[in-house]
Structure formats: structure tokens, C-alpha cells
Amino acid sequence: MNVRARLAPLDENQTSSEAAEAEFGRAGAARILIVDDDERNLLALAEVLRDIADVVTASSGEQALRCLLKEQFAVIILDVLMPDMDGYETARLIRTREQSRDTPIIFLTAINKEDAHLLKGYDSGAVDYVFKPLQPLIVRSKVSVFVSLYQKTREIEEKAIVQQRLLSERLAAEQERTRAVEQLHEVEEFNELLLRSLPLALYTAETGSVALRRRFVAGNIAALTGFEGASLQSGAELWDERIHAEDRASANRAVSAERSVEFRWQHADGSYRYFLDQAIPLADGSSVAGSVRDVTEQHRLQEQLLQAQKLDALGKLTGGIAHDFNNLLASVLGGLNLIERRTALDEKSAQVLGMTRHAAMQGKELISRMLAFSRRQSLMPQSVSLHAVKEALEAMLAPVLGGLVVLNWDLSDDCWPVFVDQSQLELALMNLIINARDAMPGGGTIAVRATNQEIGDGDFGLSNGQYVNLSIIDTGAGIPPELLDKVMEPFFTTKDVGKGTGLGLSTAYGFARQSGGVLQLRSAMGTGTTIELWLPRAEAVTEVAAAGPAHDHGRSEALRGRKVLLVDDAPGVREITRAQLSDEGLDVTVAADGSEALSLLEAAPGRFDIIVTDFAMPSVSGLDVINFARSKRSSYPAVLVTGYADQAQLASRPADVPLLHKPCDRVALVAAIASALA
């Protein structure tokens, strides 16, 4: 087999469409397949036809079929008589293939010129006959016709492919342009929707004027200001008139360089909003572009943060004061108890002592409120029914409210229980209701309403979950706007001197926060005040057992002679407590601080029956003392006393260590010692 046509490799710089065209051109090059078992005939025909087209020769039918699997031919010259597979059978097989079905076949014969043989050839797929001996002119003429027809067909197909490619490329370009236009429209619509959804408006202004005169060009000006855009576009008067008088000069200052300014602007609803105006000069030098954005919510959050930080700082301050003051009260009350126990007092002296004790107890109550505000009081939360709270408070509040103020409770039967310290909730409610009473000197109505609420997405700064909204609503005069941010600060009061401590709202606020809730305050002059306590829901109501007797008189005999290590860094408290315990028959050894206590325990771990220690001491805390003692002797009995401590720190104390809060009375201290020893 001789194949003179070869395919060139693909040029790396060709595009896919150009490569397809080149490939088609190579596939469309005219080729002639000559099939004959006589080598001489093959050479003769190849010589005659070589200038007409590329010639491929095959010496058998099988070889010819293999050539047709690889290439296309303009015409096939096929010898009729060949060994193994003659021309008729080869032609029939050629016609069965899709690729070569329409390829013209010229039969080559030397002997059979009868009609029967010619008909058989035509029936096998031949289109013409060439007879041996060959006449070159006739062979060239017949073959040239089919080669020309093949080339014309290929030219037409090639042009069709090129036209189809050009049409496809044009269509693709048009589709790309259409997509680009659609995407541009989508971006424009999205930007417009985005601008309309934001509290933002865009404007331009001329730089030549002394004061800035805005012309709004985009954004949702109606949502920003409450006025339709046409009202503001008609002139600068409406815009300028509604800028707060104190901010007008800075807000309308001419723009010579990039600037950002905040000012107050009166919304259509009458309220003042904070606007952030940012502008820059444009490249033409004769105009500026800027934006006006509503930052009222940002201002509100910043104010809330500053208020929270201020309250937290005040809370830490009051907590520190509470620690020192509780030590003083512990000394005073302990000393009064000792005087009362050890001295026979006449009636007048007993009266003076009672008044002194009453004053000290008022101080204790004041410190308790301060700790409540600073969220450092010790709480015992449990499931509490608001109906039970109502029953407990109604009897106490009736004489306090008088006949001019009506108290209405609105608690539904399905109101959820709350997870709080019941006594502190009752105290907070009593303070809030009394404050509401004081706001209505001429009488009015106080409503206490509870609703079940589901909180999500961090509303009010609370964790997601279920809460009870407990509202106290009065019909009083309301709180002036300039005082709303101050009323929850400790010791702030609008009452006359001596008529209020200023701790009612602040302690309720601290109680709510420490309980995992929040306090919200709303007020308007002339319409009254609403205070909302958001408290976490409890799963079920806990039944509280009745308290047992306050003091077992036989307890002192059981404790007599027991050895106590008393640790306190406050000398007055330490000595008063030592005297009280000694009066109960206990053998007391004192340590001035935690370090001295550790030395005593290290020297003789088994010397003491129980440790009574203050919590907050320099260097070594009361918990450190207890933990060291229990490293020497497991389950060492101990009682912990504190004037103030972080509840998170106290939570780490062992479960079997009783906790008392200063100032604690002698009966409670002795009971705690007996409980720890038991």
C-alpha cells in the first residue's frame, strides 16, 4: 500500500475553530484509491492519475477496506477479478459503510463486457467501467469528473462550515452582549434597591456657595427624613430649617476637602435623628458629592454602652464600699449583742441600745441594696410562682399605698414560673411599686402585668429562650427625658432629702441582671412610666419548706469546749466574734490573716475541731485556708464568712461549707458551726 497524502500536525497557535477548518481542509483533499492485485496495473494507473489527485494503492479487497477505515476518497478504481475477495464483494462491503456509501466506484475489467456482468457490477455499486488495456485519456477523463465533483462538494461544505462558525460567533457575541446588558440592569436595580433599603441618601452640591446646598439624587430620602423627595428638592429651606440650631453652622459648612460631620435633624414625626454627612470634592472642582446616613441607632447603642460601663464602674465602687462597711456593721452589731448579754441595762439604756441596733440594721439593709445593684449579692434562685408573690405582697402593700392609689394585678392562669430568688423579687417589686406610688401624690392606678415571651436574636441583650415580662405601669407624671439615663444610677433620686435613698430602681436593675434578665424603662411626661422586668422562665414551681426554729437552746451545751480557729483580718470583727463564740462556751484561737492560719494548721493540723474564716483577705483567702486544712485532714469542718465577694469565686467553695454574710448575728453563726460539725 502506498499512501502519498499525509495529515499535518495541529499548530499550537491555532484556535479551535481554525483548527477545525484546517482539519476539514486536510480531510477534503482529493484522493484516489486504486485496488488491483496486479502491481503493473497499479503503477500504470498511478502514473496516469498522479497529477489529478493524491493516489493510494491497495493490492486486495481487504487492504482497500482497511484504507477506507482511515481516509475518505473522491473515487475508487476497483479491479473486478481478484483472488480471495473479488471486486463485486469488495464493492458491496464498501457500500455497507456509512462513511463510504456514496463514494463513486469505477470497475476495472479485462474480459467481461457482456451486459450481464455489467449489470452485476452496477448492482454491486459501480458507477462506471474502465476496460483493459487501459486508455489513459479515457481513464483520466472519467476520474477527473468525480474528483472535480468531490472537490466542489468539499468547497461547498467548507464554506457552509465557515458560515456556520461565523453565524455561531455572531450569535454568541450577541448573546454575550444581551447578558451584559441584563447584568448591568440587574446591578443597577440591585444598587437602587440597596440604596432604598438603607437609611441613606446621596446628594451633589455646588462648591461656589458659602453654605452647602444639597441636591438629593439617590437613596430613600422618604425613609430617611419622613418627607417625600420633591419636598426637599424644591429648595434648601426645609432641610436647613430642620437642622438643630446648635448644629446648623457645622452641618452646612462649605466643602473644600474631604469632610465628615454629624448633626441632629428633625424628622417628620418631630423627633431628632442623628445624621452622618460625608462629602468629597469632585475632580471638576465645581461640585461635591456626599451622602447622608441615619446613625441614630448607633448613637443609642453607644449611649447604652457608656451607661452600662458607668453602672458597672459604680457597681464595683459600691461593692468595695460594702465590704468595708459590712465589717464595721459586724463590729457594731456584735458589740451591741455582747453589751446586751453581759450587762444589766435599765430601761433607758435598753432603749438607746435598741435604737442603735435599729440604725445599724438600716445600714445593713442599705448595704444589701448596694450589693443588689452591683450584682454581687448572694442569691438562692428557685422556681417561683408569680401568684405566690402576689399573695405575699398584697397584704404588705395595702397599708402603704393608702386609699388614693389602686393596685391591679393582671396575672393569667398560664403565667410561667420564674427562676429567681423569691425574697429579692418581692423586695424589687415592693421598691418599684412604692416608687410608682410616690410618682402619683394625687392618686392613680398601678398595674402589675405578666406576659409570657419568647426571646430570639439577642433582643434586649438577653440569651435566646423563654422569659416572663413583668411590667409595673403607673399613671403618674412621668420622668423628664433628661433624667431617664440617670434614674437607675445608685443614690440618684428626685425626692426631697431624707425621703429616699435612690437605690430602689438601681437594686431592681441589679437583681434583674444577676438573675439572667434585664430591666427596661419607658416614660413620657404626662402619661406615666412603665418598668419591665424580664425574668427567665423556670420549668416548675418549687415548694419551699417552712423554716425551723431559729435557735436550739441546747446547742450551746453540745458545742461547749469545741476548739475553733477564727480567721479574720479585721481586728474589730475578729475580737467581737471571738467574744461571742467564747460566750457560747467554745475554745477560740484567733489568726490575724490567712498566712497566720496556715502556720497554725501546719504546726498542729488536729488541734482544731472547726475553722471559721473570713473570705476576702490579702494574700491568702479563706478558701485557701480551708483547702490547705483539707489537704491535711479531709472533710475538715469549716464555715466561710464574707462581707462582699464575687459570686463566681464563692461558687467554688466546697458544698459542705456553710456561707454567712456579714454582719451575721450570733445565733446564725452558732447554728452554722453546729451544722458544719454535724
Secondary structure, 3 states (H helix, E strand, C coil): CEECCCCCCCCCCCCHHHHHHHHHHHHCCCEEEEECCCHHHHHHHHHHHCCCCEEEEECCHHHHHHHHHHCCCCEEEEECCCCCCCHHHHHHHHHHCCCCCCCCEEEEECCCCCHHHHHHHHHHCCCEEEECCCCHHHHHHHHHHHHHHHHHHHHHHHHHHHHHHHHHHHHHHHHHHHHHHHHHHHHHHHHHHHHHHCCEEEEEEECCCCECCCEEEEECHHHHHCCCHHHHHCCCHHHHHCECCCCHHHHCECCCCCEEEEEEEECCCCCEEEEEEEEEECCCCCEEEEEEEECHHHHHHHHHHHHHHHHHHHHHHHHHHHHHHHHHHHHHHHHHHHHHHHCCCCHHHHHHHHHHHHHHHHHHHHHHHHHHHCCCCCCCCEEECHHHHHHHHHHHHHHHHCCCEEEEEECCCCCCCEEECHHHHHHHHHHHHHHHHHCCCCCEEEEEEEEEEEECCCHHHCCCEEEEEEEEEECCCCCCHHHCCCCCCCCCCCCCCCCCCCCHHHHHHHHHHHCCCEEEEEEECCCEEEEEEEEEECCCCCCCCCCCCCCCCCHHHHHCCCEEEEECCCHHHHHHHHHHHHHCCCEEEEECCHHHHHHHHHHCCCCCCEEEEECCCCCCCHHHHHHHHHHHCCCCCEEEEECCCCHHHHCCCCCCCCEEECCCCHHHHHHHHHHHHC
